Amino acid sequence: MPTTTAENIVFSPIGIDLESMVRFLYEKITGNDWVSFLATLERIWNVYSVIAILLSILFFAGFIYAKIRYSQLSDIEQEQLRKAEALWAARNESKGSKSMRWDSIQKHITENSPESWRIAIIEADIMLDETLSNAGYVGQSIGEKLKSANVQSFTTVQDAWNAHKVRNEIAHVGSDFVLTKKIAQETIVQFERVFREFGVI
């Protein structure tokens, strides 16, 4: 009697050949050749792949274009904001005292309009720039002037920084920056503490 080893065992796998079943059913139901069907599926897949690649390239190009246009629009918005600030400063320079300008800011902040709050903060920031310049702080921007400030002689310098940062959010983020009434009022209070320290209001 021969010895049974792993080398001479014959394995007979038992299972369901799904591919053969599907092929049989397809050919019986449709009367078409299975190989032709697979060839058709391959052609469809190739066409789909080409279309998918072209659409991906198109969408990517659209994304790049949108980013460029968004950057251009942001630059335009910044330029308009700078012009508006310069116009407001020039108009109020000959209009009257700083207390009148502060009254205007207070009026804007009490209105129930985010746009009015933005105007109030921008106008207060212009007053801050002028106040720092008149106090002898040197720099091309408010940030540079605040960096040279001494906390001992400028006790509300942190208020100035915090208020100026909100103005920058309004200027740089634009309409995407969510300005709540609470934030707007807190910002104006910070400006007010600075102006009272320097005696401009």
C-alpha positions as CSV (number, residue, x, y, z in Angstrom):
1,M,0.0,0.0,0.0
2,P,1.6,3.3,-1.1
3,T,2.4,5.8,1.6
4,T,0.4,9.1,1.6
5,T,2.6,12.2,1.7
6,A,2.0,15.9,1.0
7,E,3.6,15.4,-2.4
8,N,1.2,12.9,-3.7
9,I,-2.1,14.2,-2.3
10,V,-4.4,15.5,-5.1
11,F,-6.5,18.5,-4.0
12,S,-9.9,18.8,-5.6
13,P,-11.1,22.3,-4.8
14,I,-14.9,22.5,-4.6
15,G,-16.5,25.9,-5.1
16,I,-18.8,28.0,-7.3
17,D,-17.3,29.4,-10.5
18,L,-19.2,32.7,-10.5
19,E,-17.6,33.9,-13.7
20,S,-18.7,30.9,-15.6
21,M,-22.2,31.2,-14.2
22,V,-22.5,34.9,-15.1
23,R,-21.0,34.1,-18.6
24,F,-23.5,31.3,-19.1
25,L,-26.5,33.5,-18.0
26,Y,-25.4,36.4,-20.1
27,E,-25.0,34.4,-23.3
28,K,-28.3,32.6,-22.7
29,I,-30.3,35.7,-21.9
30,T,-28.8,38.1,-24.5
31,G,-27.6,35.7,-27.1
32,N,-24.4,37.7,-27.3
33,D,-20.8,36.6,-27.0
34,W,-19.2,37.0,-23.6
35,V,-15.8,38.0,-25.0
36,S,-17.4,40.7,-27.1
37,F,-19.2,42.0,-24.0
38,L,-15.9,42.2,-22.1
39,A,-14.3,44.0,-25.0
40,T,-17.1,46.5,-25.0
41,L,-16.7,47.1,-21.3
42,E,-13.0,47.6,-21.8
43,R,-13.7,50.2,-24.5
44,I,-16.2,52.0,-22.2
45,W,-13.8,52.0,-19.4
46,N,-11.0,53.5,-21.6
47,V,-13.4,56.3,-22.7
48,Y,-14.4,56.9,-19.1
49,S,-10.8,57.1,-18.0
50,V,-10.0,59.7,-20.7
51,I,-13.0,61.8,-19.9
52,A,-12.2,61.6,-16.1
53,I,-8.7,62.8,-16.8
54,L,-9.8,65.6,-19.0
55,L,-12.4,66.7,-16.4
56,S,-9.8,66.6,-13.6
57,I,-7.5,68.8,-15.6
58,L,-10.4,71.2,-16.4
59,F,-11.4,71.4,-12.8
60,F,-7.8,71.9,-11.6
61,A,-7.4,74.7,-14.2
62,G,-10.7,76.3,-12.9
63,F,-9.4,76.1,-9.3
64,I,-6.2,77.9,-10.2
65,Y,-8.1,80.5,-12.2
66,A,-10.5,81.1,-9.2
67,K,-7.6,81.5,-6.8
68,I,-5.9,84.0,-9.1
69,R,-9.1,86.0,-9.5
70,Y,-9.8,85.9,-5.8
71,S,-6.3,87.3,-5.1
72,Q,-6.9,90.1,-7.7
73,L,-10.3,91.0,-6.2
74,S,-8.7,91.1,-2.8
75,D,-6.1,93.5,-4.0
76,I,-8.8,95.7,-5.6
77,E,-10.8,95.6,-2.3
78,Q,-7.7,96.6,-0.3
79,E,-7.0,99.5,-2.7
80,Q,-10.6,100.7,-2.4
81,L,-10.4,100.5,1.4
82,R,-7.1,102.6,1.4
83,K,-8.7,105.2,-0.8
84,A,-11.8,105.3,1.4
85,E,-9.6,105.7,4.5
86,A,-7.6,108.5,2.9
87,L,-10.8,110.3,1.7
88,W,-12.3,110.0,5.2
89,A,-9.1,111.3,6.8
90,A,-8.9,114.3,4.4
91,R,-12.5,115.1,4.9
92,N,-12.3,115.1,8.6
93,E,-8.9,116.8,8.9
94,S,-10.5,120.1,8.0
95,K,-13.9,119.3,9.5
96,G,-13.3,119.9,13.1
97,S,-11.9,118.6,16.3
98,K,-11.2,115.0,17.1
99,S,-14.1,115.0,19.5
100,M,-16.4,115.5,16.6
101,R,-14.8,112.6,14.8
102,W,-15.1,110.5,17.9
103,D,-18.8,111.4,18.1
104,S,-19.2,110.2,14.5
105,I,-17.5,106.9,15.5
106,Q,-19.8,106.5,18.5
107,K,-22.8,107.1,16.3
108,H,-21.7,104.4,13.8
109,I,-21.1,101.8,16.6
110,T,-24.5,102.3,18.1
111,E,-26.2,101.5,14.8
112,N,-27.6,98.0,14.2
113,S,-25.5,97.4,11.1
114,P,-22.2,95.4,10.7
115,E,-21.2,97.8,7.9
116,S,-21.5,100.7,10.3
117,W,-19.4,98.9,12.9
118,R,-16.7,98.3,10.3
119,I,-16.8,102.0,9.4
120,A,-16.5,102.9,13.1
121,I,-13.5,100.7,13.6
122,I,-11.7,101.8,10.4
123,E,-12.3,105.5,11.4
124,A,-11.0,104.9,14.9
125,D,-7.9,103.2,13.5
126,I,-7.2,106.3,11.4
127,M,-7.5,108.4,14.5
128,L,-5.1,106.0,16.2
129,D,-2.5,106.4,13.5
130,E,-2.8,110.2,13.7
131,T,-2.6,110.1,17.5
132,L,0.5,108.0,17.5
133,S,2.2,110.3,14.9
134,N,1.3,113.4,16.9
135,A,2.7,111.7,20.0
136,G,6.1,111.2,18.3
137,Y,5.9,107.5,17.4
138,V,7.8,106.9,14.2
139,G,7.0,104.2,11.6
140,Q,5.4,103.6,8.2
141,S,2.5,101.8,9.8
142,I,0.6,101.6,13.0
143,G,2.3,98.3,13.7
144,E,5.7,99.8,13.4
145,K,4.7,102.7,15.7
146,L,3.3,100.4,18.3
147,K,6.5,98.2,18.3
148,S,8.5,101.2,19.4
149,A,6.1,102.0,22.2
150,N,7.2,101.8,25.9
151,V,4.7,100.0,28.1
152,Q,5.8,102.3,31.0
153,S,4.8,105.5,29.1
154,F,2.1,103.9,27.0
155,T,0.0,101.9,29.4
156,T,-2.8,101.1,26.9
157,V,-0.5,99.8,24.1
158,Q,-2.0,96.3,24.3
159,D,-5.5,97.9,23.8
160,A,-4.1,99.6,20.7
161,W,-2.7,96.3,19.4
162,N,-5.9,94.4,20.0
163,A,-8.1,97.1,18.3
164,H,-5.7,97.5,15.4
165,K,-5.7,93.7,14.8
166,V,-9.5,93.7,14.5
167,R,-9.2,96.5,11.9
168,N,-6.7,94.4,10.0
169,E,-9.1,91.4,10.0
170,I,-11.7,93.7,8.5
171,A,-9.3,95.0,5.9
172,H,-7.6,91.7,4.9
173,V,-10.4,89.2,5.3
174,G,-13.1,91.6,4.1
175,S,-16.7,90.4,4.1
176,D,-15.7,86.9,5.2
177,F,-14.7,88.3,8.6
178,V,-17.7,87.9,10.9
179,L,-17.9,91.0,13.0
180,T,-20.3,90.7,15.8
181,K,-21.7,93.6,17.8
182,K,-19.9,92.5,20.9
183,I,-16.5,92.4,19.2
184,A,-17.2,95.8,17.5
185,Q,-18.1,97.4,20.9
186,E,-15.2,95.9,22.7
187,T,-12.8,97.1,19.9
188,I,-14.2,100.7,20.2
189,V,-13.8,100.6,24.0
190,Q,-10.1,99.6,23.5
191,F,-9.6,102.5,21.0
192,E,-11.4,104.8,23.6
193,R,-9.0,103.9,26.4
194,V,-6.0,104.7,24.1
195,F,-7.5,108.1,23.1
196,R,-8.3,109.0,26.7
197,E,-4.7,108.2,27.7
198,F,-3.4,110.6,25.0
199,G,-6.1,113.2,25.8
200,V,-7.5,113.4,22.3
201,I,-11.1,112.8,23.5
